[in-house]
Amino acid sequence: MINPYIPNTDADRRAMLETIGVSSAEELFRDIPAQFRDPPLRLPRPLSELELRRELTALAEENTHAERYACFLGGGAYRHFVPAVVRHIISRNEFATAYTPYQAEVSQGTLQAIYEFQSLISLLMGMEVANAGMYDGASALAEAALMACRVTGRRTVAYRETLNPRWLEVVRTYTAPQGIELLPLRGGERQRPRLPRGPELAAVLVQSPNHYGYLEDWETWAGAAHAAGALLVAAADPIALGLFRPPGDCGADIAVAEGQPLGSALSFGGPYLGLFACRERDVRQMPSRIVGRTTDTQGQEGFVLTLQPREQHIRREKATSNICTNEALVSLAATVYLAALGPRGLREIAELCYHKAHYAARRIRQLPGYSVQRGLFFQEFLVECPAPPAELNAALLERGIIGGLEAGERHPHGMILCVTEMNTRAEINQLVAALGEWGEPGRKK
């Protein structure tokens, strides 16, 4: 029962046991029935490295994954091509950490990589300042809502109802304990924004492309928010920004995104990367860290942690967040990805996603029993199906196809399909043919 890694002497242990009134460490576990204490593990026999590798490979091959099947599933996690240079760079020993060193200035390479990341994200978002990275897109959006409340001194946040519902759940988790009210903004795509009346509106959250893949008019929402004295928080898809206007050019005050599409694989849902940018005027209310470039006393260039608003670093009442990591390894992948592609390469990727998705939508729209929601979309679109999406997805899986995301209660027969540059014409045609096997609503041909 004695842990050899705890540097307590026998006398120390006796003194502690006497203080709490027991004679041995075993007595501490007397409330656990005897048959459940130290049960036999029944482990299989030891394996050699070769045998273990074979067993793990066999287990892995039982998984259904996007490299093996044609994948049309999005909903916040996207399959994009990752150039080999990304893995090569992030696999170097000096970068093999997801954390910023606490004595950061001794790690100039890590700080320079983060500085370059911030610079690229600022350019991508069309914003003046970007931080060193957040946990993921959902928590970045939640932090943006809190930041807007600090900037405006108000306690109500409105959100477009087309926001990703999983992101909205995270926003609720962050705002509820602080008594911040969340208000949904309903209405058709072509209706003028109607914001809640009153002096308490701090921010309007608008995602584009939205949960269904369709573009929202950030500029119009920004005008409405500013007229009400509120901030516009724009949630973006970083790949779409290779083709469409960035949030900064549309009047957004804070811009966030999920950085996973920039050089990171699906990875069973993580680790991911939150992108966060804002106007320079509000930088003191920004969460996370900012790395800056400067010169030392000898005139040599160096990188430092310029802003650290974390509660462990400054007085708690002045802290903006307790975010404690900047996902440095994932942000490095995004940096290498953006640097390798450049503006032209990112635009080509975005164009491929756009045109392939629209090709798929045109083909599906021609199928009996199917309809595609109208509107300008990027790589995802909403399909109304002749049967529940769960049934269709089960049938697609039997044909080696990972289907779309169920759209939810508002669209019980709706499926959100995602088409990226990774999907070939043959895969799209295979999807259309499989969907075409379903005829009248509720009946399979």
C-alpha positions in Angstrom: 0.0 0.0 0.0 3.0 2.3 0.3 3.8 4.3 -2.9 7.6 4.3 -3.3 7.4 7.6 -5.1 6.0 9.5 -2.1 9.0 10.8 -0.1 7.5 10.2 3.3 9.6 8.4 5.9 8.2 5.6 8.1 8.0 8.1 10.9 6.1 10.5 8.7 3.5 7.9 7.8 3.1 6.7 11.5 2.5 10.3 12.5 -0.2 10.9 9.9 -1.9 7.6 10.7 -2.0 8.5 14.4 -3.4 12.0 13.6 -6.4 10.5 11.8 -6.8 7.7 14.3 -6.0 4.6 12.3 -3.3 2.0 12.8 -2.4 1.2 9.2 -3.0 2.4 5.7 -5.1 -0.7 5.0 -7.7 0.6 7.5 -8.4 3.5 5.1 -10.0 1.0 2.7 -12.1 -0.9 5.2 -15.3 0.5 3.8 -14.7 -1.3 0.5 -16.0 -4.9 0.7 -13.1 -7.4 0.8 -14.1 -9.1 -2.5 -13.6 -5.8 -4.3 -10.1 -5.0 -2.9 -7.2 -5.8 -5.2 -9.2 -8.0 -7.6 -7.2 -10.2 -10.0 -6.6 -8.4 -13.3 -6.8 -11.6 -15.5 -4.5 -10.1 -18.1 -3.6 -12.1 -21.2 -0.1 -13.5 -21.7 2.7 -11.0 -22.5 3.2 -10.2 -26.2 6.3 -9.4 -28.1 6.4 -6.0 -29.9 5.7 -7.8 -33.2 2.7 -9.7 -31.8 1.4 -6.6 -30.1 1.7 -4.6 -33.4 -0.3 -7.2 -35.3 -3.0 -7.3 -32.6 -3.4 -3.6 -32.5 -3.5 -3.4 -36.3 -6.2 -6.0 -36.4 -8.3 -4.1 -33.9 -7.8 -0.8 -35.8 -9.0 -2.4 -39.0 -12.3 -3.1 -37.4 -13.0 0.7 -37.3 -15.0 2.5 -40.0 -13.1 5.7 -40.8 -12.9 8.4 -43.4 -9.8 7.1 -45.0 -11.5 3.8 -45.8 -15.0 5.0 -46.7 -16.4 7.8 -48.8 -17.2 10.5 -46.2 -19.9 13.2 -46.4 -20.1 14.0 -42.7 -19.3 17.5 -41.4 -21.1 19.4 -38.7 -18.0 21.1 -37.2 -15.2 18.5 -38.0 -14.0 18.4 -41.6 -11.9 16.1 -43.7 -9.4 18.2 -45.7 -6.1 17.3 -47.3 -3.1 17.8 -45.0 0.2 18.3 -46.9 3.1 16.1 -45.8 5.1 19.1 -44.8 2.7 19.8 -41.9 3.4 16.4 -40.2 7.1 16.7 -40.9 7.5 20.0 -39.2 5.3 19.4 -36.1 7.0 16.0 -35.6 10.4 17.7 -35.0 11.6 17.3 -31.4 11.7 21.0 -30.6 8.0 21.3 -31.4 6.8 18.1 -29.7 4.6 19.8 -27.1 1.1 21.3 -27.1 2.0 23.7 -24.3 3.6 27.1 -24.0 6.6 26.9 -21.6 6.1 28.9 -18.4 9.5 30.4 -18.8 8.5 31.2 -22.4 11.3 33.5 -23.4 13.9 30.6 -23.3 11.8 28.9 -26.0 12.3 31.4 -28.8 11.4 28.9 -31.5 8.0 28.1 -29.9 7.3 31.8 -29.4 8.2 32.7 -33.0 5.9 30.0 -34.3 3.0 31.3 -32.2 3.8 34.9 -33.4 3.6 33.7 -37.0 0.4 31.9 -36.2 -1.2 35.1 -34.7 -0.1 37.1 -37.8 -1.6 34.6 -40.2 -4.9 34.4 -38.3 -5.1 38.2 -38.2 -4.7 38.3 -42.0 -7.2 35.4 -42.5 -9.9 37.0 -40.3 -9.3 40.6 -41.5 -8.8 41.6 -37.9 -6.2 43.7 -36.1 -5.2 41.3 -33.3 -5.3 37.5 -32.8 -4.4 35.6 -29.7 -2.3 32.5 -29.2 -5.1 30.1 -29.6 -8.0 28.7 -27.6 -9.2 25.1 -26.8 -11.6 24.9 -29.8 -14.1 26.9 -31.8 -16.9 26.4 -29.4 -15.1 27.6 -26.3 -13.6 30.5 -28.4 -17.2 31.6 -29.2 -18.2 31.3 -25.6 -15.1 33.4 -24.5 -16.1 35.9 -27.2 -19.6 36.3 -25.7 -18.0 36.9 -22.2 -15.6 39.4 -23.7 -18.4 41.3 -25.4 -20.2 41.6 -22.0 -17.0 43.0 -20.4 -16.4 45.5 -23.2 -20.0 46.8 -23.2 -20.9 46.3 -19.6 -24.1 44.6 -20.6 -25.5 41.2 -19.7 -27.6 40.0 -22.7 -26.3 38.0 -25.7 -28.4 37.3 -28.8 -27.5 34.5 -31.2 -28.7 33.5 -34.6 -30.7 30.4 -34.4 -28.7 28.8 -37.2 -25.7 28.6 -34.9 -24.1 25.1 -34.5 -26.2 23.6 -31.6 -23.2 22.0 -30.0 -21.4 25.4 -29.9 -24.5 26.9 -28.4 -24.4 24.3 -25.6 -20.8 25.4 -24.7 -21.9 29.1 -24.8 -24.7 28.3 -22.4 -22.3 26.5 -20.1 -20.0 29.5 -19.9 -22.7 32.2 -19.6 -25.3 30.6 -17.3 -23.2 30.8 -14.0 -22.6 34.5 -14.7 -26.2 35.4 -15.1 -25.9 36.3 -18.8 -29.1 36.0 -20.7 -29.1 34.3 -24.1 -31.8 35.2 -26.7 -32.4 33.4 -30.0 -32.9 35.4 -33.1 -35.4 33.7 -35.4 -36.6 34.5 -38.9 -36.0 33.7 -42.6 -32.7 34.2 -44.3 -34.0 37.2 -46.3 -35.6 39.0 -43.4 -34.0 42.1 -42.0 -32.4 41.5 -38.5 -34.7 42.2 -35.6 -32.8 42.6 -32.4 -34.3 42.6 -28.9 -35.1 46.0 -27.6 -33.6 47.4 -24.5 -30.2 48.7 -23.3 -28.8 45.4 -22.2 -27.7 43.8 -25.5 -24.0 43.1 -25.4 -23.4 41.0 -28.5 -24.9 39.2 -31.5 -23.5 35.8 -32.4 -23.7 34.9 -36.1 -22.1 31.9 -37.7 -21.3 31.9 -41.5 -21.4 29.4 -43.0 -24.0 28.4 -40.5 -24.8 25.0 -39.0 -26.6 24.0 -42.3 -23.7 25.3 -44.5 -25.4 28.5 -45.7 -23.8 31.9 -45.7 -25.1 34.7 -43.4 -24.9 38.4 -44.1 -22.4 39.5 -41.5 -22.4 43.1 -42.8 -26.1 43.5 -42.2 -26.0 41.9 -38.8 -23.0 44.1 -37.9 -25.0 47.2 -38.8 -28.0 46.1 -36.7 -25.7 45.2 -33.7 -23.8 48.5 -33.8 -27.1 50.5 -34.0 -28.1 48.7 -30.8 -24.8 49.5 -29.1 -23.7 45.8 -29.2 -20.8 44.0 -30.8 -21.0 41.5 -33.6 -19.2 38.2 -32.9 -18.7 36.4 -36.2 -18.0 32.6 -36.2 -16.3 31.6 -39.4 -15.0 28.5 -41.3 -11.3 29.2 -42.0 -11.3 27.4 -45.3 -14.3 29.4 -46.5 -12.3 32.6 -45.8 -10.1 31.6 -48.8 -13.1 32.5 -51.0 -15.4 34.8 -49.2 -15.0 38.2 -47.4 -13.4 37.9 -43.9 -15.4 39.0 -40.9 -13.2 42.0 -40.3 -14.2 43.4 -43.6 -17.8 42.9 -42.8 -17.8 44.9 -39.6 -17.3 42.2 -37.0 -15.8 43.2 -33.7 -14.7 39.7 -32.6 -14.1 36.8 -34.9 -13.7 33.1 -33.9 -13.4 29.8 -35.8 -12.5 26.2 -35.3 -8.9 25.7 -36.6 -9.1 22.0 -37.2 -9.6 22.3 -41.0 -6.1 24.0 -41.1 -3.8 21.1 -41.1 -5.3 18.7 -38.5 -7.0 15.4 -39.2 -10.4 14.4 -37.7 -8.6 12.6 -34.8 -11.8 11.3 -33.1 -12.7 14.8 -32.2 -9.5 16.4 -31.0 -7.3 18.0 -30.0 -8.6 20.9 -31.9 -7.8 24.6 -32.0 -9.9 27.8 -31.4 -9.1 30.8 -33.5 -9.8 34.2 -31.9 -9.3 37.7 -33.2 -10.6 41.2 -32.3 -10.1 44.9 -32.8 -7.0 46.4 -31.2 -9.2 48.8 -29.1 -10.5 45.8 -27.1 -7.3 43.8 -26.8 -7.2 44.3 -23.0 -10.4 42.3 -22.7 -9.2 39.4 -24.9 -8.6 36.0 -23.3 -5.6 33.7 -23.7 -2.1 35.1 -24.5 -0.5 37.3 -27.1 3.1 36.8 -28.3 5.0 39.9 -29.4 8.2 40.7 -31.3 10.7 43.0 -29.9 14.5 43.7 -29.7 16.8 43.1 -26.7 19.4 45.4 -25.3 21.9 44.4 -28.0 19.4 45.1 -30.8 18.7 41.5 -31.6 15.2 40.4 -32.5 13.3 38.4 -29.8 9.9 37.1 -29.0 8.1 37.6 -25.7 4.7 37.0 -24.1 3.3 40.5 -24.5 -0.1 40.0 -22.9 -1.0 37.4 -20.2 -4.6 38.1 -18.9 -4.8 34.7 -17.2 -6.0 34.7 -13.6 -2.8 32.9 -12.5 -0.6 35.6 -13.9 -2.3 38.8 -12.8 -4.7 40.0 -10.2 -7.8 37.8 -10.4 -10.3 40.7 -10.6 -8.5 42.0 -13.7 -8.1 38.6 -15.4 -10.2 37.9 -18.5 -10.0 34.1 -18.5 -8.5 31.0 -16.9 -7.6 29.6 -20.3 -4.3 27.9 -19.6 -3.0 26.4 -22.8 -2.8 27.8 -26.4 -2.7 24.4 -28.2 0.7 25.3 -29.5 1.2 22.1 -31.5 -2.1 22.3 -33.3 -1.6 26.0 -33.9 1.8 25.2 -35.4 0.1 22.7 -37.8 -2.3 25.5 -38.8 0.7 27.9 -39.3 2.6 25.4 -41.5 -0.6 24.6 -43.5 -1.4 28.3 -44.2 2.2 29.1 -45.1 2.5 26.1 -47.4 -0.8 26.9 -49.3 -0.6 30.6 -49.3 -3.5 32.8 -50.4 -3.8 31.2 -53.8 -3.6 27.6 -52.5 -6.3 28.3 -49.8 -8.5 29.8 -52.5 -8.1 26.8 -54.7 -9.1 24.5 -51.8 -12.1 26.6 -51.0 -13.2 26.7 -54.7 -13.0 22.9 -54.9 -15.1 22.6 -51.8 -17.7 25.0 -53.1 -18.0 23.6 -56.6 -18.0 19.9 -55.6 -20.7 20.6 -53.0 -22.8 22.4 -55.6 -22.4 19.6 -58.1 -23.6 17.1 -55.4 -26.5 19.3 -54.5 -27.6 19.6 -58.2 -27.5 15.8 -58.6 -29.4 15.1 -55.4 -32.0 17.8 -56.2 -32.9 15.8 -59.3 -33.7 12.6 -57.3 -37.4 11.8 -56.6 -38.4 12.5 -53.0 -35.4 14.8 -52.3 -35.1 18.6 -52.1 -32.2 20.8 -51.3 -32.7 24.0 -49.3 -32.2 27.1 -51.4 -29.5 29.6 -50.6 -25.8 30.3 -51.0 -23.9 27.5 -49.3 -20.2 26.6 -49.1 -19.3 22.9 -48.5 -22.4 21.8 -46.6 -26.1 21.9 -47.5 -29.4 20.7 -46.1 -31.2 17.9 -47.9 -34.9 17.0 -47.1 -35.0 13.2 -47.5 -37.8 10.7 -48.2 -37.0 8.7 -45.1 -35.4 9.4 -41.6 -31.7 10.2 -42.0 -30.8 7.4 -39.6 -32.3 4.9 -41.9 -30.5 6.4 -44.9 -27.2 6.6 -43.1 -27.4 2.9 -42.1 -28.1 1.9 -45.7 -25.2 4.2 -47.0 -22.8 2.6 -44.5 -23.5 -0.8 -45.9 -22.4 0.6 -49.3 -19.1 2.0 -47.9 -20.4 5.6 -47.5 -20.4 7.7 -44.3 -23.5 9.8 -44.7 -24.5 13.2 -43.4 -25.4 14.7 -40.1 -29.0 14.5 -38.9 -30.3 18.1 -39.0 -32.3 17.9 -35.7 -35.8 18.6 -34.5 -36.5 21.5 -36.9 -35.9 19.2 -39.9 -36.8 15.7 -38.8 -36.1 14.3 -42.3 -33.2 16.7 -42.9 -29.6 15.6 -43.6 -26.7 18.0 -43.7 -24.2 16.7 -46.3 -20.6 17.9 -46.5 -18.5 17.7 -49.6 -14.8 18.8 -49.5 -11.9 18.7 -51.9 -11.2 15.2 -50.7 -14.4 13.8 -52.3 -14.0 12.6 -55.8 -16.6 12.8 -58.6 -16.9 9.0 -58.4 -17.7 9.2 -54.7 -20.3 11.9 -55.2 -21.9 9.8 -58.0 -21.8 6.8 -55.7 -23.6 8.8 -53.0 -26.3 10.0 -55.5 -26.9 6.5 -56.8 -27.3 5.1 -53.3 -29.7 7.8 -52.3 -31.6 7.3 -55.5 -32.5 3.8 -54.4 -35.1 5.3 -52.1 -38.3 6.3 -53.8 -41.5 7.6 -52.3 -41.4 9.0 -48.8 -40.9 6.2 -46.2 -40.5 3.4 -48.8 -37.4 1.8 -50.3 -37.4 0.8 -53.9 
